[in-house]
Amino acid sequence: MINVDKKYDVIVVGGGHNGLVCATYLAKAGRKVLVLEANAALGGASATSEFSDQFSVSSCAHWLFQLNPEVASDMGLKGHGLELAARDLNTIALAEDGNHLTIGVNTLEGAGVTDEDRKAFAAFNKQMLKFSKLLSGAFNRRAPKLVEGNLTDRITLAKLGLGMKMLGKTDMSDLMRLALINIYDVMEENFENDLLKAAISLDSLLGSHMGPRSPNTVYGYLYRRMGDIYGFNGPAVVRGGMGAVGEALGNAAKTAGVDIEVSAAVSKINVDVDRATGVTLADGRVVDADMVVSNADPKTTFNKLVGLTNIETGVARRVKTIRMKGDAAKLHIALDGLPDFTGLTKDQMGQRLLIAPTMDSIELAFNACKYGEYSKAPAMDISIPTIHDPSLAPDGKHVMSVIVQFAPYELEGGWESHKDNFKNLIIERIADYAPNLKDKIIASELLTPADLEDRFHIHGGHWHHGEISLDQILTMRPFPGASQYGTSVDGLFLCSAGTHPGGGVMGLAGHNAAKEIIKRGKSA
Ligand SMILES: Cc1cc2nc3c(=O)[nH]c(=O)nc-3n(C[C@H](O)[C@H](O)[C@H](O)COP(=O)(O)OP(=O)(O)OC[C@H]3O[C@@H](n4cnc5c(N)ncnc54)[C@H](O)[C@@H]3O)c2cc1C
């Protein structure tokens, strides 16, 4: 709760995981911190909700696979109650005839894979992880300015340069070449197996407005593989759903002395002569502070909370041009029992399941989004968390959580009249792989990107609060001039997935923003 007798040093707008991480580091550094969260629960898009009587699900993000280990340890997440119900899961690329492909960290099984495929996969993995490791050196620190950078920036750049050199001639030129082409071509260069090519392609673009032939998809894949560098050998299922991450972080923040108020929407970041002075809540209360840190995405922060009249025209233009079209929806299904997926055991149903038969099918699905239509054959990433964590549903019942890629935020004609059709289409599509699915359904809920925007206050419902692409990373994230967490408004900082290094439940945007604020001192 807000302590009216306290003069806060910092107000963090938003109790998403990055906001909570940032708040905790700041409090540990001696700042008096208040977190104001619009929703009733903490965690932002790392959330659990009951979507049907006694059936709960991770209502946005559903896998933990990128959480930075330094952040997890600094926050003491285990001690604050975070438990994994399963980890290091395989990915199974589903085939309608049951001849599925199982992809482990370094293993391939099924779907007619040959020794050649396995060798090519091992070599590809080795190279990708080398590149992701190189990038990771720039992830846990602020993005270096290229021109007027100070010593810290020069050290980061020197490390990156040295890392590039250490790759050796072949890998260095490969990295530069691959970063500029697309995952489709890279897959064609490396593999024969359609399911494998499609699964890797899907990982390169999940949550983005891209198809396998889009530039930047190779970067998207390296970004996804950052989880491997952070010690994940595949996705993990959080006990109690992803909302448990928000709860544990909330406990960490409170233990560090942070005051938190939920159901406390901020309607305005108050600015006086180019300096942030605090916030006004939707209920009219005004809270002053020396500094405001926004965990809301950059477009929401500037367009809605600061107001375009309070920023320079150039900055307003940069905010406008941030690319962040969400193409991912969520489907939640309450099940009377486990459906029978052709060719899968119960243990296999507990792994990460993908529906993405070929790269061309993904590209065609993306084509629909380009023209404001939903795909009639969307790609999917499916989790049945109750196989590992029965607490989410009544005894013997299950929930299915599906990330559905290729449902545009701005659907031609609006979502209201199309939502049921789209939901039925997705269910029919899953039933191609699990023929008795429809007999098991008790209830279902579809969250379109527009619903995700409403529920989690993320502009466009975008996974990363802004596309992860070469023109929007490092010093270009979220836009030049706001790339080191500070903004053109003194005392206003950003800490969301929209800042460097980007989204996913990773914690580094919150970590880096806090370190930067601490470094700049109380007068920043
Ligand atoms: C469909 C989908 C599936 C995803 N799946 C995964 C996955 O499986 N694994 C994974 O790692 N990542 C996944 N992601 C991405 C991940 O969820 C996000 O990148 C991450 O949660 C962003 O964290 P954040 O703290 O930066 O922002 P958020 O989680 O968006 O938190 C921002 C917080 O600010 C609050 N807020 C905003 N405006 C205000 C205001 N005016 N007043 C008060 N509070 C405010 C919001 O309510 C929210 O709580 C997925 C994303 C989507 C859209």
The ligand as an SDF file (V2000), in Angstrom:
LIG
                    3D

 53 58  0  0  0  0  0  0  0  0999 V2000
    0.8660  -14.5230  -26.1080 C   0  0  0  0  0  0  0  0  0  0  0  0
    2.2020  -14.3870  -25.4190 C   0  0  0  0  0  0  0  0  0  0  0  0
    2.8690  -15.5070  -24.9880 C   0  0  0  0  0  0  0  0  0  0  0  0
    4.1060  -15.3940  -24.3600 C   0  0  0  0  0  0  0  0  0  0  0  0
    4.7500  -16.5350  -23.9570 N   0  0  0  0  0  0  0  0  0  0  0  0
    5.9320  -16.4310  -23.3060 C   0  0  0  0  0  0  0  0  0  0  0  0
    6.5370  -17.6020  -22.7540 C   0  0  0  0  0  0  0  0  0  0  0  0
    6.0160  -18.7140  -22.8420 O   0  0  0  0  0  0  0  0  0  0  0  0
    7.7200  -17.4460  -22.0700 N   0  0  0  0  0  0  0  0  0  0  0  0
    8.3170  -16.2090  -21.9270 C   0  0  0  0  0  0  0  0  0  0  0  0
    9.3910  -16.1270  -21.3080 O   0  0  0  0  0  0  0  0  0  0  0  0
    7.7470  -15.0890  -22.4430 N   0  0  0  0  0  0  0  0  0  0  0  0
    6.5660  -15.1620  -23.0890 C   0  0  0  0  0  0  0  0  0  0  0  0
    5.9470  -14.0310  -23.5400 N   0  0  0  0  0  0  0  0  0  0  0  0
    6.6190  -12.7250  -23.3540 C   0  0  0  0  0  0  0  0  0  0  0  0
    6.5830  -12.2270  -21.9070 C   0  0  0  0  0  0  0  0  0  0  0  0
    5.3340  -12.4960  -21.3230 O   0  0  0  0  0  0  0  0  0  0  0  0
    6.8470  -10.7090  -21.8300 C   0  0  0  0  0  0  0  0  0  0  0  0
    7.9230  -10.3500  -22.6580 O   0  0  0  0  0  0  0  0  0  0  0  0
    7.1870  -10.2900  -20.4110 C   0  0  0  0  0  0  0  0  0  0  0  0
    6.1980  -10.7580  -19.5120 O   0  0  0  0  0  0  0  0  0  0  0  0
    7.3130   -8.7710  -20.3010 C   0  0  0  0  0  0  0  0  0  0  0  0
    7.5750   -8.4410  -18.9460 O   0  0  0  0  0  0  0  0  0  0  0  0
    7.5880   -6.9280  -18.4450 P   0  0  0  0  0  0  0  0  0  0  0  0
    7.7310   -6.9510  -16.9720 O   0  0  0  0  0  0  0  0  0  0  0  0
    8.6020   -6.1660  -19.2080 O   0  0  0  0  0  0  0  0  0  0  0  0
    6.1740   -6.3310  -18.8690 O   0  0  0  0  0  0  0  0  0  0  0  0
    4.7060   -6.8180  -18.5020 P   0  0  0  0  0  0  0  0  0  0  0  0
    4.7100   -8.2320  -18.1050 O   0  0  0  0  0  0  0  0  0  0  0  0
    3.8600   -6.4130  -19.6450 O   0  0  0  0  0  0  0  0  0  0  0  0
    4.3470   -5.9570  -17.2290 O   0  0  0  0  0  0  0  0  0  0  0  0
    4.0080   -4.5890  -17.3150 C   0  0  0  0  0  0  0  0  0  0  0  0
    3.1090   -4.2790  -16.1500 C   0  0  0  0  0  0  0  0  0  0  0  0
    2.7980   -2.8900  -16.1410 O   0  0  0  0  0  0  0  0  0  0  0  0
    1.4400   -2.7500  -15.7560 C   0  0  0  0  0  0  0  0  0  0  0  0
    0.9580   -1.4490  -16.2250 N   0  0  0  0  0  0  0  0  0  0  0  0
    0.9060   -0.9870  -17.5020 C   0  0  0  0  0  0  0  0  0  0  0  0
    0.3660    0.2330  -17.5220 N   0  0  0  0  0  0  0  0  0  0  0  0
    0.1040    0.5570  -16.2310 C   0  0  0  0  0  0  0  0  0  0  0  0
   -0.4770    1.7020  -15.6160 C   0  0  0  0  0  0  0  0  0  0  0  0
   -0.8870    2.7430  -16.3200 N   0  0  0  0  0  0  0  0  0  0  0  0
   -0.6160    1.7120  -14.2650 N   0  0  0  0  0  0  0  0  0  0  0  0
   -0.1930    0.6630  -13.5010 C   0  0  0  0  0  0  0  0  0  0  0  0
    0.3280   -0.4540  -14.0570 N   0  0  0  0  0  0  0  0  0  0  0  0
    0.4780   -0.5040  -15.3950 C   0  0  0  0  0  0  0  0  0  0  0  0
    0.7390   -3.9110  -16.4350 C   0  0  0  0  0  0  0  0  0  0  0  0
   -0.5120   -4.1870  -15.8500 O   0  0  0  0  0  0  0  0  0  0  0  0
    1.7690   -5.0130  -16.2280 C   0  0  0  0  0  0  0  0  0  0  0  0
    1.5560   -5.6820  -15.0040 O   0  0  0  0  0  0  0  0  0  0  0  0
    4.6920  -14.1120  -24.1530 C   0  0  0  0  0  0  0  0  0  0  0  0
    4.0060  -12.9710  -24.5590 C   0  0  0  0  0  0  0  0  0  0  0  0
    2.7710  -13.0860  -25.1920 C   0  0  0  0  0  0  0  0  0  0  0  0
    2.0510  -11.8490  -25.6210 C   0  0  0  0  0  0  0  0  0  0  0  0
  1  2  1  0
  2  3  1  0
  2 52  2  0
  3  4  2  0
  4  5  1  0
  4 50  1  0
  5  6  2  0
  6  7  1  0
  6 13  1  0
  7  8  2  0
  7  9  1  0
  9 10  1  0
 10 11  2  0
 10 12  1  0
 12 13  2  0
 13 14  1  0
 14 15  1  0
 14 50  1  0
 15 16  1  0
 16 17  1  0
 16 18  1  0
 18 19  1  0
 18 20  1  0
 20 21  1  0
 20 22  1  0
 22 23  1  0
 23 24  1  0
 24 25  2  0
 24 26  1  0
 24 27  1  0
 27 28  1  0
 28 29  2  0
 28 30  1  0
 28 31  1  0
 31 32  1  0
 32 33  1  0
 33 34  1  0
 33 48  1  0
 34 35  1  0
 35 36  1  0
 35 46  1  0
 36 37  1  0
 36 45  1  0
 37 38  2  0
 38 39  1  0
 39 40  1  0
 39 45  2  0
 40 41  1  0
 40 42  2  0
 42 43  1  0
 43 44  2  0
 44 45  1  0
 46 47  1  0
 46 48  1  0
 48 49  1  0
 50 51  2  0
 51 52  1  0
 52 53  1  0
M  END
$$$$
